[in-house]
Amino acid sequence: MNSHAATADQAMLFPMQLKAERFMTRALKLADIRAVFQRRRFETLREEFYRDLWYVAAQQTGASIRKIFSGFYEIEKGGLATFVSRSDLMLDDILTTRIMAHKGLTYRLLAEKGFRVPDHLEFSLGNLAEAERFLFAQPGMVVVKPATGTGAGLGVTTAIATKRELRRAARYAASFNRELLIEPHLEGSSYRLTYLDGQYLDAVRRDSPEVVGDGRTTIRNLITLENTRRLEERPISALHPIIVDAECCTHLARQGLSPASKPKPGQTITVKGAVNENAAAQNHSIRDLVHPDTIKAGAELVRDLGVRFAGVDLISDDIKAPFSHEGTIVSEINVNPGIQHHYLVSDRLAGTPIAGQILNHLFENRQGVMVLNQQNPESAAK
């Protein structure tokens, strides 16, 4: 076959491959339907949490608040109004949000600014062989995640060591987005540093979700009981359920366990490597422990990237060390990051109520607000 014929065949093959990938993605979404329903059960809980959070913050700042429709609130003070929806503010535009949500592009932007980024490869189900070569070239385990289009850890599988685990993780990630990313599994704790217009607000260490055994109950059922507790417990301790998925099964297998295992009484089991489905007991406020160099580097980074309300995620083996320390790396930049991480912490008295700080900043600087009228601010606050 000559080169022209081969090129023509490849051109015909690509649309067919694309259709096959799309068909596989739809099929995987259907397979994940149980997890979808589990997450939906927590929608009312999330609505309740953010409703109470913004009502308290508005009261603290002398503003009035009213519900516009489900999940949306108008907060007014001194003839100015801002609208919020959970953690979404009227600051960052849609394009900035989409750019920062694309993990491969974010890594490129970070690298161009001189930040260390993980070795990584973008791939799809159509070229799994490239991801397999990447896996076998690493000295340790890898992580597979959707390259874009998700948040809150959806589609992420950590601690992958085998070809079989890689294929399972890739199929799971593809149920959320067909663009995938593979990178080394980094050792260290997960940290979230939150900034508003470059101003450092707070930092939280986020540990992996856990369950505690009783000697009789399987891990799967312990997770079910934990999810029920989260839905019923007040004050609220978590906004997401723990899902028994590829990430969970792979992480348990690393410990010689499975969802059917029955842990000993009092035995604590980390059920996932990804931290996004944890609860307050696994979140720790560490605002004053972060090295000043790291705080400064994060502030300069979000200013340079034009992200106004930002969550800078770090993986670090020593958050007290200078940012130049090799054990610290920027793993992600989040636009409109979840505010709940700063409230749902193990020591609630140590938490930083950043919602009030946010509202004060918006109104005092007339940023992310609408001008309703020019009445006296003091009279409007009454």
C-alpha positions as CSV (number, residue, x, y, z in Angstrom):
1,M,0.0,0.0,0.0
2,N,1.4,3.4,-0.9
3,S,1.7,6.3,1.5
4,H,-1.3,8.2,0.0
5,A,-3.6,5.2,0.3
6,A,-2.4,4.6,3.9
7,T,-3.2,8.3,4.7
8,A,-6.6,8.0,3.2
9,D,-7.3,4.9,5.2
10,Q,-6.2,6.6,8.4
11,A,-8.5,9.6,7.6
12,M,-11.4,7.2,7.3
13,L,-10.5,5.3,10.4
14,F,-10.4,8.4,12.7
15,P,-14.2,9.2,12.5
16,M,-14.9,5.5,13.2
17,Q,-12.6,5.5,16.2
18,L,-14.2,8.7,17.5
19,K,-17.7,7.2,17.2
20,A,-16.5,4.0,19.0
21,E,-15.1,6.1,21.8
22,R,-18.3,8.1,22.1
23,F,-20.4,4.9,22.2
24,M,-18.1,3.5,24.9
25,T,-18.4,6.7,26.9
26,R,-22.2,6.6,26.8
27,A,-22.2,2.9,27.8
28,L,-19.9,3.7,30.8
29,K,-22.2,6.6,31.9
30,L,-25.1,4.1,32.0
31,A,-22.9,1.7,34.1
32,D,-22.3,4.5,36.6
33,I,-26.0,5.2,37.0
34,R,-26.1,3.9,40.6
35,A,-23.4,6.4,41.6
36,V,-25.3,9.2,39.9
37,F,-28.3,8.5,42.0
38,Q,-26.2,8.4,45.2
39,R,-24.8,11.8,44.4
40,R,-28.2,13.2,43.7
41,R,-29.4,12.2,47.2
42,F,-26.9,14.7,48.5
43,E,-28.2,17.6,46.4
44,T,-30.6,18.7,49.1
45,L,-27.9,18.5,51.7
46,R,-25.6,20.7,49.7
47,E,-28.4,23.2,49.2
48,E,-29.0,23.3,52.9
49,F,-25.4,23.8,53.8
50,Y,-24.8,26.7,51.4
51,R,-28.1,28.3,52.2
52,D,-27.2,28.5,55.9
53,L,-23.6,29.5,55.1
54,W,-24.6,32.5,53.0
55,Y,-27.4,33.6,55.4
56,V,-24.9,33.7,58.3
57,A,-22.3,35.5,56.2
58,A,-24.8,38.1,55.0
59,Q,-25.9,38.7,58.6
60,Q,-22.3,39.1,59.8
61,T,-21.6,41.7,57.1
62,G,-24.7,43.7,57.6
63,A,-26.2,42.6,54.2
64,S,-29.7,41.4,53.3
65,I,-30.2,38.1,51.5
66,R,-33.0,36.5,49.6
67,K,-33.4,33.3,47.6
68,I,-33.9,33.9,43.9
69,F,-34.5,30.3,42.9
70,S,-33.0,26.9,43.8
71,G,-29.3,27.4,44.8
72,F,-29.2,31.1,43.8
73,Y,-29.1,33.9,46.3
74,E,-29.0,37.7,46.0
75,I,-27.1,39.5,48.7
76,E,-27.5,43.3,48.9
77,K,-25.7,46.0,50.8
78,G,-25.5,49.7,50.4
79,G,-27.2,49.8,47.0
80,L,-24.9,47.0,45.7
81,A,-25.9,43.4,45.0
82,T,-24.0,40.2,44.3
83,F,-25.4,36.9,43.4
84,V,-24.0,33.6,44.6
85,S,-24.6,29.9,43.9
86,R,-22.9,27.6,46.3
87,S,-19.2,28.6,45.8
88,D,-19.7,30.4,42.5
89,L,-19.1,34.2,42.6
90,M,-19.6,37.0,40.1
91,L,-15.8,37.3,39.5
92,D,-14.3,34.8,37.1
93,D,-15.5,34.5,33.5
94,I,-16.6,31.2,31.9
95,L,-13.5,31.0,29.7
96,T,-11.1,31.3,32.6
97,T,-13.0,28.6,34.4
98,R,-12.8,26.3,31.4
99,I,-9.1,26.9,30.8
100,M,-8.2,26.1,34.5
101,A,-10.5,23.0,34.3
102,H,-8.3,21.6,31.5
103,K,-5.6,19.8,33.5
104,G,-3.2,19.4,30.6
105,L,-3.4,23.1,29.6
106,T,-3.1,24.1,33.2
107,Y,0.1,22.1,33.5
108,R,1.5,23.8,30.4
109,L,0.8,27.2,31.8
110,L,2.4,26.3,35.1
111,A,5.5,24.9,33.4
112,E,5.9,28.1,31.3
113,K,5.9,30.1,34.5
114,G,8.7,27.9,36.0
115,F,6.5,25.8,38.3
116,R,7.3,22.1,38.7
117,V,4.5,19.9,37.2
118,P,4.1,16.2,37.2
119,D,5.2,14.2,34.1
120,H,2.0,13.5,32.3
121,L,0.3,12.2,29.1
122,E,-3.0,13.1,27.6
123,F,-4.7,10.1,25.9
124,S,-8.1,8.5,25.2
125,L,-9.6,5.0,25.1
126,G,-8.5,4.9,21.5
127,N,-4.8,5.0,22.3
128,L,-4.5,3.1,25.6
129,A,-1.2,1.6,24.4
130,E,0.4,5.0,24.9
131,A,-0.9,5.2,28.5
132,E,0.4,1.7,29.1
133,R,3.9,2.6,27.9
134,F,3.7,5.7,30.2
135,L,2.8,3.4,33.2
136,F,5.6,1.0,32.6
137,A,8.1,3.8,32.2
138,Q,7.3,5.1,35.7
139,P,9.3,3.9,38.8
140,G,6.1,3.8,40.8
141,M,2.3,3.9,40.5
142,V,0.2,6.3,38.4
143,V,-3.0,8.3,38.5
144,V,-5.7,8.4,35.8
145,K,-8.3,11.2,35.6
146,P,-10.5,13.0,33.1
147,A,-8.4,15.7,31.4
148,T,-11.2,18.2,31.6
149,G,-14.9,18.7,32.3
150,T,-15.1,17.4,35.9
151,G,-14.3,18.4,39.5
152,A,-14.6,17.1,43.0
153,G,-12.5,14.1,42.1
154,L,-15.0,12.6,39.7
155,G,-13.4,10.0,37.5
156,V,-10.1,9.9,39.3
157,T,-8.3,6.7,40.2
158,T,-5.1,6.8,42.2
159,A,-2.3,4.2,42.9
160,I,-2.5,2.3,39.6
161,A,0.2,-0.3,39.2
162,T,-0.9,-2.8,36.6
163,K,-2.2,-2.8,33.0
164,R,-5.5,-4.2,34.2
165,E,-5.9,-1.4,36.8
166,L,-5.0,1.1,34.1
167,R,-7.6,-0.1,31.7
168,R,-10.3,-0.2,34.4
169,A,-9.3,3.3,35.5
170,A,-9.4,4.7,32.0
171,R,-12.9,3.3,31.3
172,Y,-14.1,4.8,34.6
173,A,-12.5,8.2,33.8
174,A,-14.0,8.1,30.2
175,S,-17.5,7.8,31.7
176,F,-17.0,11.5,32.6
177,N,-15.0,12.8,29.7
178,R,-13.3,11.0,26.7
179,E,-10.1,13.2,27.1
180,L,-8.0,11.5,29.7
181,L,-4.7,12.2,31.6
182,I,-2.2,9.9,33.2
183,E,0.5,11.1,35.6
184,P,2.7,9.7,38.4
185,H,1.1,9.0,41.8
186,L,2.7,11.7,44.0
187,E,3.6,11.0,47.6
188,G,2.6,13.6,50.2
189,S,-0.5,15.2,51.7
190,S,-3.1,17.2,49.8
191,Y,-3.5,20.9,50.6
192,R,-5.9,23.6,49.4
193,L,-4.8,27.2,49.6
194,T,-7.6,29.7,48.9
195,Y,-7.2,33.2,47.5
196,L,-9.5,36.1,46.6
197,D,-8.0,38.6,44.2
198,G,-4.5,37.4,45.2
199,Q,-5.3,37.7,49.0
200,Y,-4.6,34.6,51.0
201,L,-7.7,33.5,52.9
202,D,-7.1,30.1,54.3
203,A,-5.5,26.7,53.9
204,V,-6.7,23.2,54.6
205,R,-5.1,19.8,54.7
206,R,-7.5,17.3,53.2
207,D,-7.0,13.6,54.0
208,S,-8.6,10.5,52.4
209,P,-12.0,9.3,53.4
210,E,-12.2,6.5,56.1
211,V,-14.5,4.0,57.7
212,V,-14.0,2.1,61.0
213,G,-14.6,-1.6,61.2
214,D,-16.7,-3.5,63.7
215,G,-15.6,-7.1,62.9
216,R,-19.0,-8.0,61.3
217,T,-19.8,-5.5,58.6
218,T,-18.2,-5.4,55.1
219,I,-16.5,-2.3,53.8
220,R,-19.2,-1.9,51.2
221,N,-21.8,-1.8,54.0
222,L,-19.7,0.4,56.2
223,I,-19.6,2.9,53.4
224,T,-23.4,2.6,53.1
225,L,-23.8,3.3,56.8
226,E,-21.3,6.2,56.6
227,N,-23.3,7.8,53.7
228,T,-26.5,7.4,55.6
229,R,-24.9,9.1,58.6
230,R,-23.7,12.0,56.4
231,L,-27.2,12.6,55.2
232,E,-28.8,12.5,58.6
233,E,-26.2,14.1,60.9
234,R,-26.4,17.7,62.0
235,P,-24.3,19.7,61.9
236,I,-23.5,18.7,58.4
237,S,-20.1,16.9,58.2
238,A,-19.8,16.1,54.4
239,L,-21.5,17.2,51.2
240,H,-20.7,14.1,49.1
241,P,-21.2,10.4,49.5
242,I,-18.4,7.8,49.3
243,I,-18.8,5.9,46.0
244,V,-17.6,2.4,45.6
245,D,-16.0,2.8,42.2
246,A,-12.7,1.9,40.4
247,E,-10.8,4.3,42.6
248,C,-12.2,2.6,45.8
249,C,-11.6,-1.0,44.6
250,T,-8.0,-0.2,43.4
251,H,-7.1,1.5,46.7
252,L,-8.5,-1.3,48.8
253,A,-6.7,-3.9,46.7
254,R,-3.4,-2.1,47.5
255,Q,-4.2,-3.0,51.2
256,G,-5.1,-6.6,50.4
257,L,-8.8,-5.7,50.8
258,S,-12.0,-5.5,48.8
259,P,-15.5,-4.1,49.3
260,A,-16.5,-7.5,50.7
261,S,-13.8,-7.5,53.4
262,K,-14.8,-7.2,57.1
263,P,-12.3,-5.0,59.0
264,K,-11.5,-5.8,62.7
265,P,-13.3,-3.9,65.4
266,G,-11.9,-0.4,65.7
267,Q,-9.7,-0.9,62.5
268,T,-9.6,2.3,60.4
269,I,-9.7,1.7,56.7
270,T,-8.8,4.4,54.2
271,V,-11.2,3.6,51.4
272,K,-9.8,6.0,48.7
273,G,-6.7,7.8,47.8
274,A,-8.5,10.8,46.3
275,V,-9.6,13.2,49.0
276,N,-12.7,14.7,47.6
277,E,-15.2,12.4,49.2
278,N,-13.9,12.8,52.7
279,A,-15.7,14.3,55.7
280,A,-15.0,17.0,58.3
281,A,-13.0,14.5,60.4
282,Q,-10.4,14.3,57.6
283,N,-10.1,18.0,57.0
284,H,-7.7,20.1,59.1
285,S,-7.3,23.9,59.1
286,I,-3.6,24.8,58.7
287,R,-3.8,28.5,57.8
288,D,-0.8,29.5,60.0
289,L,1.4,26.5,59.2
290,V,2.0,27.2,55.5
291,H,5.4,28.7,54.7
292,P,5.3,32.4,53.7
293,D,7.2,31.6,50.5
294,T,4.4,29.1,49.5
295,I,1.7,31.6,50.3
296,K,3.5,34.3,48.2
297,A,4.1,31.9,45.3
298,G,0.4,31.0,45.2
299,A,-0.7,34.6,45.3
300,E,1.6,35.6,42.4
301,L,0.5,32.5,40.4
302,V,-3.3,33.2,40.6
303,R,-2.7,36.9,39.9
304,D,-0.6,36.1,36.8
305,L,-3.2,33.6,35.6
306,G,-6.0,36.0,36.1
307,V,-7.9,33.8,38.5
308,R,-9.7,35.9,41.0
309,F,-11.4,33.4,43.3
310,A,-8.9,30.5,43.3
311,G,-8.1,27.3,45.1
312,V,-4.5,26.3,44.6
313,D,-4.1,22.5,45.2
314,L,-0.7,21.4,46.4
315,I,0.8,18.0,47.1
316,S,3.5,18.3,49.7
317,D,5.5,16.2,52.2
318,D,6.2,19.3,54.3
319,I,3.9,22.3,54.0
320,K,6.1,24.2,56.5
321,A,9.1,24.1,54.1
322,P,9.8,26.8,51.6
323,F,8.1,26.6,48.2
324,S,11.4,25.7,46.6
325,H,11.4,22.4,48.5
326,E,11.3,19.6,46.0
327,G,8.5,17.8,47.9
328,T,5.9,20.5,47.1
329,I,4.2,20.6,43.7
330,V,1.1,22.5,42.4
331,S,-1.4,19.9,41.2
332,E,-4.4,22.0,40.2
333,I,-5.9,25.5,40.0
334,N,-9.6,25.6,40.9
335,V,-11.8,28.5,39.9
336,N,-14.7,29.2,42.4
337,P,-13.3,26.5,44.7
338,G,-15.6,24.8,47.3
339,I,-16.0,26.9,50.3
340,Q,-17.2,24.0,52.4
341,H,-13.6,22.8,53.0
342,H,-13.0,25.7,55.3
343,Y,-16.0,25.0,57.4
344,L,-16.2,21.2,57.5
345,V,-13.0,20.6,59.5
346,S,-12.1,18.4,62.4
347,D,-11.9,21.3,64.8
348,R,-14.8,23.6,63.8
349,L,-13.6,26.3,66.2
350,A,-10.3,26.4,64.2
351,G,-12.1,26.8,60.8
352,T,-11.9,30.1,58.9
353,P,-15.3,31.5,58.0
354,I,-14.2,32.8,54.6
355,A,-17.7,33.5,53.3
356,G,-18.0,36.7,55.4
357,Q,-14.5,37.8,54.2
358,I,-15.6,37.2,50.6
359,L,-18.7,39.4,51.0
360,N,-16.8,42.2,52.7
361,H,-14.2,42.2,49.9
362,L,-16.9,42.3,47.2
363,F,-18.8,45.2,48.7
364,E,-15.9,47.2,49.9
365,N,-14.0,47.0,46.6
366,R,-17.2,47.1,44.4
367,Q,-16.0,43.9,42.6
368,G,-18.3,41.2,41.4
369,V,-21.4,43.3,42.3
370,M,-24.2,45.1,40.5
371,V,-25.1,48.7,41.3
372,L,-28.8,48.8,42.2
373,N,-29.1,52.4,43.4
374,Q,-27.1,55.2,45.0
375,Q,-28.7,55.2,48.4
376,N,-26.7,55.7,51.6
377,P,-24.8,52.5,52.4
378,E,-25.6,52.8,56.1
379,S,-29.3,53.1,55.6
380,A,-29.4,50.3,53.1
381,A,-27.8,47.9,55.6
382,K,-30.6,48.5,58.1
